Amino acid sequence: MHRGVPDCEIRRVDASELDLIEPLWNALREHHSSVTPDLGPPRSREESWERRRRQYEQWLTEPEAFLLVAERAGERVGYSMVHVREGSPTWPISERAGEIETLLVLPGERGQGTGTALLEAVRVELDVRGVTEVSLHVMATNSDAIRFYERHGFSPYAHWIRAAAR
């Protein structure tokens, strides 16, 4: 277990506990919808969770993947899903890199250090694995998240862009 902010416990969970994460994922789904309204209404809660749950199950079959949950007073208030991928084929930045697929802190918990505690726990887990780089995708319109990650040493290095296939 990792200790974070006072009264906030961060622990690893495994695939058998994935359903504990569903309400947290749906909070993130709603947040994504609020910061990117131009994409239209999101998938239903059920369909969104079914799709994300499958992804989490797949990642958790990887030997170095991990899922952390933050709890305060027995309530789940945040989580992070991370897996390890090969480093860049172009630049010798690292041989293996951590990829944060999800890092969520519930809205009422933000600003209390929970996100920082989760991110620090992610970095500790990656360090144990000898992983020296970590990256993630963040919605371009999610300015609060961008500021959070920049405060923790992240900086843009690529733009993820999209278009209709036709």
SULWOMO-V98698 format. One record per pair of residues at least 24 apart in sequence whose ideal C-beta (glycine too) atoms are under 10 Angstrom apart, sorted by sequence separation. I is the first residue (numbers start at 1). J is the second residue. D is the distance in Angstrom with one decimal. If there is no record, write none. Layout:
i->I j->J d->D
i->I j->J d->D
This chain:
i->22 j->46 d->9.5
i->25 j->49 d->5.6
i->28 j->52 d->8.8
i->59 j->83 d->4.5
i->78 j->102 d->9.9
i->79 j->103 d->7.7
i->80 j->104 d->7.5
i->98 j->122 d->7.0
i->56 j->81 d->5.8
i->58 j->83 d->9.1
i->59 j->84 d->9.7
i->78 j->103 d->7.7
i->79 j->104 d->5.9
i->80 j->105 d->9.4
i->98 j->123 d->8.2
i->22 j->48 d->9.7
i->23 j->49 d->9.2
i->25 j->51 d->9.9
i->26 j->52 d->9.4
i->55 j->81 d->8.4
i->78 j->104 d->5.6
i->79 j->105 d->8.7
i->100 j->126 d->9.6
i->22 j->49 d->5.1
i->25 j->52 d->5.4
i->56 j->83 d->9.6
i->77 j->104 d->9.2
i->78 j->105 d->4.0
i->79 j->106 d->9.8
i->98 j->125 d->8.1
i->21 j->49 d->8.7
i->22 j->50 d->9.8
i->25 j->53 d->7.9
i->55 j->83 d->9.9
i->77 j->105 d->6.6
i->78 j->106 d->6.3
i->98 j->126 d->4.3
i->52 j->81 d->8.9
i->77 j->106 d->5.1
i->97 j->126 d->8.8
i->98 j->127 d->9.6
i->119 j->148 d->8.4
i->123 j->152 d->8.9
i->19 j->49 d->9.0
i->22 j->52 d->8.8
i->76 j->106 d->8.3
i->96 j->126 d->9.0
i->115 j->145 d->8.9
i->119 j->149 d->8.3
i->123 j->153 d->9.7
i->18 j->49 d->9.5
i->21 j->52 d->8.6
i->22 j->53 d->7.5
i->25 j->56 d->8.7
i->75 j->106 d->8.9
i->77 j->108 d->8.0
i->78 j->109 d->6.2
i->98 j->129 d->8.0
i->21 j->53 d->8.1
i->64 j->96 d->8.0
i->66 j->98 d->9.5
i->77 j->109 d->4.4
i->78 j->110 d->9.1
i->99 j->131 d->9.9
i->116 j->148 d->8.3
i->119 j->151 d->9.9
i->120 j->152 d->8.7
i->65 j->98 d->9.7
i->76 j->109 d->10.0
i->77 j->110 d->9.7
i->96 j->129 d->7.6
i->98 j->131 d->4.9
i->103 j->136 d->7.0
i->111 j->144 d->9.7
i->115 j->148 d->6.0
i->119 j->152 d->5.7
i->18 j->52 d->9.4
i->19 j->53 d->7.9
i->64 j->98 d->8.6
i->65 j->99 d->9.3
i->67 j->101 d->9.4
i->70 j->104 d->9.3
i->72 j->106 d->9.6
i->75 j->109 d->9.2
i->96 j->130 d->7.4
i->97 j->131 d->6.5
i->98 j->132 d->9.0
i->99 j->133 d->9.5
i->100 j->134 d->6.4
i->102 j->136 d->8.7
i->110 j->144 d->7.8
i->115 j->149 d->9.4
i->119 j->153 d->9.7
i->18 j->53 d->5.7
i->21 j->56 d->7.3
i->67 j->102 d->8.7
i->68 j->103 d->9.1
i->70 j->105 d->7.3
i->77 j->112 d->8.8
i->80 j->115 d->9.1
i->95 j->130 d->8.8
i->96 j->131 d->5.2
i->97 j->132 d->8.1
i->98 j->133 d->6.8
i->99 j->134 d->7.6
i->100 j->135 d->7.3
i->101 j->136 d->7.6
i->103 j->138 d->9.3
i->110 j->145 d->9.9
i->116 j->151 d->8.5
i->119 j->154 d->9.4
i->18 j->54 d->9.9
i->65 j->101 d->9.0
i->70 j->106 d->9.2
i->78 j->114 d->5.1
i->94 j->130 d->9.6
i->95 j->131 d->8.8
i->96 j->132 d->8.0
i->97 j->133 d->4.1
i->98 j->134 d->4.0
i->99 j->135 d->6.0
i->100 j->136 d->3.9
i->101 j->137 d->8.5
i->115 j->151 d->9.9
i->116 j->152 d->7.1
i->72 j->109 d->7.1
i->77 j->114 d->5.8
i->78 j->115 d->6.8
i->94 j->131 d->7.1
i->95 j->132 d->8.4
i->96 j->133 d->7.8
i->97 j->134 d->6.7
i->98 j->135 d->7.4
i->99 j->136 d->6.8
i->100 j->137 d->8.6
i->111 j->148 d->9.9
i->115 j->152 d->8.7
i->15 j->53 d->9.5
i->18 j->56 d->5.7
i->80 j->118 d->5.0
i->94 j->132 d->4.8
i->95 j->133 d->9.1
i->97 j->135 d->6.1
i->98 j->136 d->8.9
i->99 j->137 d->8.8
i->100 j->138 d->9.5
i->110 j->148 d->8.7
i->18 j->57 d->6.8
i->70 j->109 d->8.0
i->78 j->117 d->8.4
i->79 j->118 d->7.4
i->80 j->119 d->7.5
i->82 j->121 d->9.7
i->93 j->132 d->8.4
i->94 j->133 d->3.9
i->59 j->99 d->9.0
i->72 j->112 d->8.5
i->78 j->118 d->5.5
i->82 j->122 d->5.5
i->93 j->133 d->5.7
i->94 j->134 d->9.3
i->105 j->145 d->9.8
i->15 j->56 d->7.4
i->77 j->118 d->9.5
i->80 j->121 d->7.5
i->81 j->122 d->9.6
i->82 j->123 d->9.8
i->84 j->125 d->9.8
i->94 j->135 d->9.9
i->104 j->145 d->9.8
i->15 j->57 d->5.7
i->18 j->60 d->7.9
i->59 j->101 d->6.7
i->72 j->114 d->7.4
i->80 j->122 d->5.4
i->84 j->126 d->7.5
i->93 j->135 d->9.6
i->103 j->145 d->8.4
i->15 j->58 d->9.7
i->59 j->102 d->9.9
i->71 j->114 d->9.8
i->82 j->125 d->7.0
i->105 j->148 d->9.1
i->15 j->59 d->9.4
i->16 j->60 d->9.7
i->70 j->114 d->5.3
i->82 j->126 d->7.2
i->87 j->131 d->9.2
i->15 j->60 d->4.5
i->24 j->69 d->7.9
i->56 j->101 d->8.0
i->70 j->115 d->8.6
i->80 j->125 d->9.3
i->84 j->129 d->6.4
i->87 j->132 d->8.8
i->88 j->133 d->8.5
i->103 j->148 d->9.0
i->14 j->60 d->6.9
i->15 j->61 d->7.9
i->21 j->67 d->7.3
i->24 j->70 d->9.4
i->55 j->101 d->7.3
i->56 j->102 d->8.3
i->84 j->130 d->9.6
i->85 j->131 d->9.6
i->87 j->133 d->6.6
i->103 j->149 d->8.8
i->13 j->60 d->9.4
i->20 j->67 d->9.7
i->55 j->102 d->9.3
i->70 j->117 d->6.5
i->82 j->129 d->10.0
i->84 j->131 d->5.8
i->88 j->135 d->9.8
i->21 j->69 d->7.0
i->70 j->118 d->5.4
i->85 j->133 d->9.8
i->18 j->67 d->7.8
i->20 j->69 d->6.9
i->52 j->101 d->9.1
i->68 j->117 d->9.6
i->69 j->118 d->8.9
i->82 j->131 d->9.3
i->84 j->133 d->10.0
i->100 j->149 d->9.3
i->15 j->65 d->9.7
i->17 j->67 d->8.1
i->27 j->77 d->9.9
i->28 j->78 d->9.8
i->52 j->102 d->8.0
i->68 j->118 d->6.3
i->84 j->134 d->9.6
i->85 j->135 d->9.0
i->20 j->71 d->9.8
i->27 j->78 d->9.4
i->28 j->79 d->9.2
i->68 j->119 d->9.9
i->70 j->121 d->8.2
i->14 j->66 d->9.0
i->15 j->67 d->8.2
i->17 j->69 d->8.0
i->24 j->76 d->6.0
i->82 j->134 d->7.9
i->13 j->66 d->8.8
i->14 j->67 d->7.3
i->23 j->76 d->7.4
i->24 j->77 d->8.2
i->68 j->121 d->5.4
i->12 j->66 d->5.7
i->13 j->67 d->5.1
i->24 j->78 d->7.0
i->25 j->79 d->8.4
i->68 j->122 d->6.7
i->82 j->136 d->9.0
i->100 j->154 d->9.7
i->12 j->67 d->6.7
i->13 j->68 d->7.4
i->21 j->76 d->7.7
i->24 j->79 d->5.3
i->66 j->121 d->9.4
i->11 j->67 d->9.8
i->12 j->68 d->5.9
i->13 j->69 d->5.2
i->20 j->76 d->6.3
i->25 j->81 d->9.4
i->66 j->122 d->8.3
i->68 j->124 d->9.8
i->80 j->136 d->9.5
i->11 j->68 d->7.0
i->12 j->69 d->8.0
i->68 j->125 d->7.3
i->10 j->68 d->5.4
i->11 j->69 d->6.2
i->21 j->79 d->5.7
i->10 j->69 d->7.1
i->11 j->70 d->8.5
i->20 j->79 d->8.7
i->66 j->125 d->5.5
i->9 j->69 d->8.9
i->10 j->70 d->5.0
i->11 j->71 d->7.2
i->21 j->81 d->8.2
i->65 j->125 d->10.0
i->66 j->126 d->9.0
i->9 j->70 d->7.3
i->10 j->71 d->7.7
i->64 j->125 d->8.9
i->8 j->70 d->5.6
i->9 j->71 d->5.1
i->64 j->126 d->8.8
i->66 j->128 d->9.9
i->8 j->71 d->7.2
i->9 j->72 d->7.6
i->13 j->76 d->9.5
i->18 j->81 d->9.8
i->66 j->129 d->9.1
i->4 j->68 d->9.9
i->7 j->71 d->9.2
i->8 j->72 d->4.9
i->9 j->73 d->9.6
i->64 j->128 d->9.6
i->93 j->157 d->9.2
i->5 j->70 d->8.9
i->7 j->72 d->5.4
i->8 j->73 d->9.2
i->9 j->74 d->9.3
i->64 j->129 d->5.4
i->2 j->68 d->7.5
i->4 j->70 d->6.6
i->6 j->72 d->9.2
i->7 j->73 d->6.3
i->13 j->79 d->7.9
i->63 j->129 d->9.5
i->64 j->130 d->9.7
i->91 j->157 d->9.6
i->1 j->68 d->9.9
i->4 j->71 d->9.9
i->5 j->72 d->8.4
i->64 j->131 d->7.8
i->2 j->70 d->9.2
i->4 j->72 d->9.2
i->10 j->78 d->8.5
i->13 j->81 d->9.8
i->8 j->77 d->7.2
i->10 j->79 d->9.1
i->88 j->157 d->9.6
i->8 j->78 d->8.5
i->10 j->80 d->8.7
i->31 j->104 d->7.7
i->34 j->107 d->9.8
i->4 j->78 d->9.5
i->28 j->102 d->6.7
i->31 j->105 d->9.9
i->28 j->103 d->9.1
i->29 j->104 d->9.8
i->31 j->106 d->9.4
i->28 j->104 d->4.5
i->31 j->107 d->7.4
i->25 j->102 d->7.5
i->27 j->104 d->6.6
i->28 j->105 d->9.5
i->30 j->107 d->9.2
i->24 j->102 d->8.7
i->27 j->105 d->9.2
i->28 j->106 d->9.2
i->25 j->104 d->7.6
i->27 j->106 d->5.7
i->24 j->104 d->5.6
i->27 j->107 d->7.2
i->21 j->102 d->8.7
i->24 j->105 d->9.1
i->27 j->108 d->10.0
i->24 j->106 d->7.0
i->21 j->104 d->9.1
i->23 j->106 d->9.0
i->39 j->139 d->9.4
i->8 j->109 d->8.5
i->39 j->141 d->9.6
i->35 j->138 d->9.8
i->36 j->139 d->5.6
i->38 j->141 d->8.3
i->5 j->109 d->9.8
i->8 j->112 d->7.9
i->10 j->114 d->8.7
i->35 j->139 d->5.6
i->36 j->140 d->8.4
i->37 j->141 d->8.7
i->7 j->112 d->9.6
i->8 j->113 d->7.2
i->35 j->140 d->9.2
i->36 j->141 d->5.4
i->6 j->112 d->9.5
i->8 j->114 d->5.6
i->35 j->141 d->4.8
i->36 j->142 d->7.9
i->5 j->112 d->6.3
i->6 j->113 d->8.5
i->10 j->117 d->5.9
i->32 j->139 d->6.4
i->34 j->141 d->9.5
i->35 j->142 d->4.7
i->4 j->112 d->9.9
i->5 j->113 d->3.7
i->9 j->117 d->9.3
i->10 j->118 d->6.2
i->31 j->139 d->9.1
i->34 j->142 d->9.4
i->35 j->143 d->8.1
i->4 j->113 d->6.8
i->5 j->114 d->6.2
i->8 j->117 d->5.7
i->12 j->121 d->9.0
i->32 j->141 d->9.5
i->35 j->144 d->8.4
i->4 j->114 d->6.7
i->5 j->115 d->9.8
i->8 j->118 d->8.9
i->10 j->120 d->8.6
i->11 j->121 d->9.0
i->32 j->142 d->7.9
i->35 j->145 d->8.3
i->4 j->115 d->9.5
i->5 j->116 d->7.6
i->6 j->117 d->10.0
i->10 j->121 d->4.6
i->31 j->142 d->7.9
i->4 j->116 d->7.6
i->5 j->117 d->5.2
i->10 j->122 d->9.3
i->4 j->117 d->2.5
i->5 j->118 d->10.0
i->12 j->125 d->8.0
i->31 j->144 d->9.6
i->3 j->117 d->8.0
i->4 j->118 d->7.1
i->10 j->124 d->9.5
i->31 j->145 d->8.9
i->2 j->117 d->7.4
i->4 j->119 d->9.6
i->10 j->125 d->9.9
i->2 j->118 d->8.8
i->4 j->120 d->7.0
i->3 j->120 d->9.8
i->4 j->121 d->6.7
i->2 j->120 d->7.5
i->3 j->121 d->9.0
i->2 j->121 d->4.1
i->1 j->121 d->9.2
i->2 j->122 d->9.4
i->2 j->124 d->6.3
i->2 j->125 d->8.3
i->39 j->162 d->9.6
